[in-house]
């Protein structure tokens, strides 16, 4: 398994834990019909955004 595949699988696991049955809806949102593939970069970007907001929430100054 390549590094990219391991990252993709980790993202899928976290999505399943956080989102549950709606994981398919998220993947459908990032589906590219021209080549029949899921745009993993889009899912990863969203995942990073979610994690950044969760782990490092904005502070009120």
C-alpha positions, 0 to 999 in steps of 0.5 A, spaced: 500 500 500 502 506 498 503 512 502 497 516 498 493 509 499 494 509 507 492 517 507 486 515 503 484 509 508 485 513 514 481 519 511 475 514 510 476 511 517 475 518 520 469 520 515 466 513 517 467 515 525 464 522 524 459 522 519 457 515 519 452 513 514 453 520 510 460 518 508 457 516 501 454 523 500 460 526 502 464 522 497 458 523 491 459 530 492 467 530 490 465 525 485 468 526 478 463 523 473 469 524 467 473 519 470 469 515 475 473 517 480 472 520 487 476 527 488 480 525 494 484 532 494 477 535 495 475 530 501 482 531 504 482 538 504 475 538 507 478 533 512 484 538 514 479 544 514 475 540 519 481 537 523 484 544 524 477 547 526 476 541 531 483 541 534 485 548 533 479 552 534 479 559 533 480 563 540 476 569 542 481 575 543 
